[in-house]
Amino acid sequence: MEPEGAGYVAAPGLDRPIYVHRTAQGSYSAVLAECTHRRCIPEPAGDRLVCPCHGSEFTLAGTVLEGPAERDLPTFGVEVRGPLLVIETGGPK
């Protein structure tokens, strides 16, 4: 993934995609792309994820910035193993 790259990935057993983001510093975040308000899929908009249904906003790491959502997006651990990016999908944190 390119510096500051991002994208959705599908994971077995999840009915919503995972949004993965790489920061300029090279670290990664992975969040369940499901708004905690009404389960819509938030979309990237600059430096945040925005829910198209009711306007909730989250950081790219999943922290609520603006409601109506009151809970952060569930997160997943991310590990770089050589050329692979491994997302721990045993369940959201």
C-alpha positions as CSV (number, residue, x, y, z in Angstrom):
1,M,0.0,0.0,0.0
2,E,1.3,3.4,-0.9
3,P,2.1,6.0,1.8
4,E,-1.1,7.4,3.0
5,G,-2.9,4.7,1.0
6,A,-6.3,3.3,2.0
7,G,-8.9,0.9,0.8
8,Y,-11.7,-1.5,1.7
9,V,-11.0,-5.3,2.1
10,A,-13.4,-8.1,2.5
11,A,-12.9,-10.6,5.3
12,P,-14.3,-14.1,5.7
13,G,-17.1,-14.2,8.2
14,L,-17.8,-10.4,8.2
15,D,-20.8,-9.0,6.4
16,R,-19.2,-5.5,6.1
17,P,-15.8,-4.6,4.7
18,I,-12.7,-3.5,6.7
19,Y,-11.3,-0.1,5.9
20,V,-7.5,-0.1,6.0
21,H,-5.5,3.1,6.1
22,R,-1.7,3.7,6.0
23,T,-0.5,6.9,7.5
24,A,2.4,9.1,6.2
25,Q,4.4,7.6,9.1
26,G,3.9,4.1,7.8
27,S,1.6,2.7,10.5
28,Y,-1.8,1.1,9.7
29,S,-5.3,1.2,11.1
30,A,-8.1,-1.1,10.3
31,V,-11.7,-0.5,11.2
32,L,-15.0,-2.2,10.5
33,A,-16.7,-0.2,7.9
34,E,-20.1,-0.1,9.6
35,C,-21.4,3.0,11.3
36,T,-22.3,2.4,14.9
37,H,-25.4,4.4,14.5
38,R,-27.4,2.5,11.9
39,R,-25.0,0.1,10.2
40,C,-24.4,2.1,7.0
41,I,-21.0,1.9,5.4
42,P,-19.0,5.1,6.0
43,E,-17.1,6.5,3.1
44,P,-13.6,8.2,3.0
45,A,-13.8,12.0,2.8
46,G,-10.3,13.5,3.2
47,D,-9.0,12.8,6.7
48,R,-12.2,11.1,7.9
49,L,-14.9,8.5,7.3
50,V,-18.4,9.9,6.8
51,C,-21.6,8.0,7.1
52,P,-23.8,8.7,4.0
53,C,-27.0,7.9,5.9
54,H,-27.1,10.3,8.8
55,G,-23.7,12.2,8.7
56,S,-21.7,10.7,11.5
57,E,-18.0,11.3,11.1
58,F,-15.1,9.3,12.3
59,T,-11.3,9.6,12.1
60,L,-9.6,7.2,9.8
61,A,-8.7,5.2,12.9
62,G,-12.4,4.9,13.9
63,T,-12.8,7.5,16.6
64,V,-16.2,9.4,16.6
65,L,-15.8,13.0,15.7
66,E,-19.5,13.9,15.1
67,G,-22.8,12.1,15.8
68,P,-25.4,10.9,15.8
69,A,-23.1,7.8,16.3
70,E,-21.9,7.7,19.9
71,R,-19.5,4.7,19.7
72,D,-16.2,4.4,17.9
73,L,-15.9,2.0,14.9
74,P,-14.6,-1.4,16.0
75,T,-10.9,-1.8,15.2
76,F,-8.6,-4.7,14.2
77,G,-5.0,-5.3,14.8
78,V,-2.7,-4.9,11.8
79,E,0.7,-6.5,11.4
80,V,3.3,-6.2,8.5
81,R,4.9,-9.6,7.8
82,G,7.4,-9.1,5.0
83,P,5.4,-8.2,1.9
84,L,2.1,-9.1,3.6
85,L,-0.3,-6.9,5.5
86,V,-2.1,-9.2,8.0
87,I,-5.4,-8.0,9.6
88,E,-6.4,-9.9,12.7
89,T,-10.0,-10.7,12.1
90,G,-10.6,-12.9,15.1
91,G,-13.1,-10.2,16.0
92,P,-13.1,-6.4,16.4
93,K,-11.4,-4.9,19.4
